[in-house]
Amino acid sequence: MNAEHLALIQSVLTHWDIPPIQSIEVLGGKEAVVKVMTAGETFVLKDIWNAPDLNRLAFTHDLLEHVTRAGVQVPLPYLTRSAQFVVPVDTHFFLLTKFIEAGEYPRDPALMPELFFNTGQAIAKLHQALASYPDTQAGQKTWCEDPAGRVPG
């Protein structure tokens, strides 16, 4: 990460009440997502690019907060000191969430059944949490996807 981008990230991070920063590293090879290690927690700062739908962000935050209360670990966005979901800088909008360690993907074929079982349990728990969301208008605020239907065969 170049010095100019690092200075921008450090400036953006001052909008949240977080412990002192120890290090910042780019995730996934793109500067749009950075991992921020502090003296306490670890965070992810995302540049969600230009003109996000702020009403949608409010709905997403409420939904993720509900899912978190149901016991599912999700990247719940932190509100800034001024109670905003994002920090706007020029045409960019930055969002801060907790870093959730995903763990290593097992390479041993003998471990695949356990991986698939745990993945299925996690998806079922997420679906139960989403199904219990009390907003009766949630269907109009989101959409359904059929990823299996997009896979040939």
C-alpha positions as CSV (number, residue, x, y, z in Angstrom):
1,M,0.0,0.0,0.0
2,N,1.4,3.4,-0.9
3,A,1.9,6.1,1.6
4,E,-0.9,8.3,0.2
5,H,-3.5,5.4,0.5
6,L,-2.2,4.5,4.0
7,A,-2.7,8.2,5.1
8,L,-6.2,8.1,3.7
9,I,-7.1,4.9,5.5
10,Q,-5.7,6.3,8.8
11,S,-7.7,9.5,8.3
12,V,-10.9,7.5,7.6
13,L,-10.4,5.4,10.7
14,T,-10.5,8.4,13.0
15,H,-14.2,8.5,12.5
16,W,-14.7,5.4,14.7
17,D,-13.9,4.9,18.3
18,I,-11.4,2.1,18.0
19,P,-8.3,1.1,20.0
20,P,-4.9,2.4,18.8
21,I,-4.0,0.9,15.4
22,Q,-1.1,-1.5,15.4
23,S,-1.0,-2.4,11.7
24,I,-3.0,-2.2,8.4
25,E,-2.8,-4.8,5.6
26,V,-4.5,-5.2,2.3
27,L,-6.8,-8.2,2.0
28,G,-7.2,-10.1,-1.3
29,G,-4.7,-8.0,-3.2
30,K,-7.1,-5.0,-3.6
31,E,-6.8,-1.8,-1.6
32,A,-10.6,-1.6,-1.4
33,V,-10.5,-4.0,1.6
34,V,-8.0,-3.7,4.5
35,K,-7.5,-5.5,7.7
36,V,-7.0,-3.2,10.6
37,M,-5.3,-4.7,13.7
38,T,-5.6,-2.6,16.9
39,A,-4.5,-3.0,20.5
40,G,-7.9,-4.7,21.0
41,E,-10.0,-6.0,18.2
42,T,-9.3,-6.6,14.5
43,F,-11.5,-4.8,11.9
44,V,-12.1,-4.8,8.2
45,L,-12.4,-1.4,6.4
46,K,-14.1,-1.6,3.1
47,D,-14.3,0.9,0.3
48,I,-17.9,0.2,-0.9
49,W,-17.2,2.6,-3.8
50,N,-19.6,5.3,-5.0
51,A,-23.1,6.2,-4.1
52,P,-24.3,3.4,-1.9
53,D,-28.0,3.3,-1.1
54,L,-27.8,4.6,2.5
55,N,-31.4,3.4,3.2
56,R,-30.4,-0.1,2.2
57,L,-27.4,0.2,4.5
58,A,-29.7,1.0,7.4
59,F,-31.9,-2.0,6.5
60,T,-28.8,-4.3,6.2
61,H,-27.5,-3.1,9.5
62,D,-30.8,-3.8,11.2
63,L,-31.0,-7.2,9.6
64,L,-27.4,-8.1,10.5
65,E,-28.0,-6.9,14.1
66,H,-31.0,-9.3,14.3
67,V,-28.9,-12.2,12.9
68,T,-26.1,-11.4,15.4
69,R,-28.6,-11.5,18.3
70,A,-29.7,-14.9,17.0
71,G,-26.2,-16.2,17.5
72,V,-24.8,-16.1,13.9
73,Q,-21.4,-14.4,13.5
74,V,-21.7,-11.8,10.7
75,P,-19.7,-8.7,9.8
76,L,-22.0,-6.1,11.5
77,P,-21.1,-2.6,10.4
78,Y,-20.0,-0.2,13.2
79,L,-21.5,3.2,13.4
80,T,-19.2,6.2,13.2
81,R,-19.0,8.7,16.1
82,S,-21.6,10.7,14.3
83,A,-23.9,7.6,14.0
84,Q,-23.4,7.1,10.3
85,F,-22.9,3.8,8.5
86,V,-20.2,5.1,6.2
87,V,-17.5,7.7,5.9
88,P,-17.7,9.5,2.6
89,V,-14.4,10.7,1.0
90,D,-14.7,12.2,-2.5
91,T,-16.5,9.4,-4.5
92,H,-15.6,6.7,-2.0
93,F,-17.6,5.4,1.0
94,F,-15.9,3.4,3.8
95,L,-17.6,0.9,6.0
96,L,-16.0,-0.7,9.1
97,T,-16.9,-4.2,10.4
98,K,-15.4,-6.6,12.9
99,F,-12.9,-9.0,11.3
100,I,-14.2,-12.6,11.5
101,E,-11.5,-15.3,11.1
102,A,-12.7,-17.9,8.6
103,G,-10.1,-20.6,9.4
104,E,-8.3,-22.8,6.9
105,Y,-10.1,-24.7,4.2
106,P,-9.3,-28.4,4.7
107,R,-7.4,-30.0,1.8
108,D,-7.7,-33.5,3.1
109,P,-10.6,-35.3,1.2
110,A,-11.4,-37.3,4.4
111,L,-12.4,-34.0,6.1
112,M,-14.8,-32.9,3.3
113,P,-17.9,-34.6,4.9
114,E,-17.3,-32.7,8.1
115,L,-16.8,-29.4,6.2
116,F,-20.0,-29.9,4.2
117,F,-21.9,-30.8,7.4
118,N,-20.7,-27.7,9.3
119,T,-21.4,-25.5,6.2
120,G,-25.0,-26.9,6.0
121,Q,-25.5,-26.3,9.8
122,A,-24.3,-22.7,9.4
123,I,-26.6,-22.1,6.4
124,A,-29.5,-23.6,8.3
125,K,-28.8,-21.4,11.4
126,L,-28.6,-18.3,9.2
127,H,-31.9,-19.2,7.4
128,Q,-33.6,-19.6,10.8
129,A,-32.3,-16.3,12.0
130,L,-33.4,-14.6,8.7
131,A,-36.9,-16.3,8.9
132,S,-37.4,-14.8,12.4
133,Y,-36.7,-11.3,11.3
134,P,-39.7,-9.2,12.4
135,D,-39.9,-6.8,9.5
136,T,-42.9,-7.7,7.4
137,Q,-41.6,-5.6,4.5
138,A,-38.3,-7.4,4.3
139,G,-39.4,-9.1,1.1
140,Q,-39.6,-5.7,-0.7
141,K,-36.2,-4.6,0.7
142,T,-34.2,-7.5,-0.5
143,W,-34.2,-10.1,-3.3
144,C,-33.9,-13.9,-3.6
145,E,-31.1,-15.6,-5.4
146,D,-30.9,-19.1,-6.8
147,P,-27.2,-19.9,-7.0
148,A,-27.8,-23.6,-7.6
149,G,-30.0,-22.6,-10.6
150,R,-27.1,-20.8,-12.2
151,V,-24.9,-23.9,-12.1
152,P,-25.2,-25.9,-15.4
153,G,-26.3,-29.4,-14.9
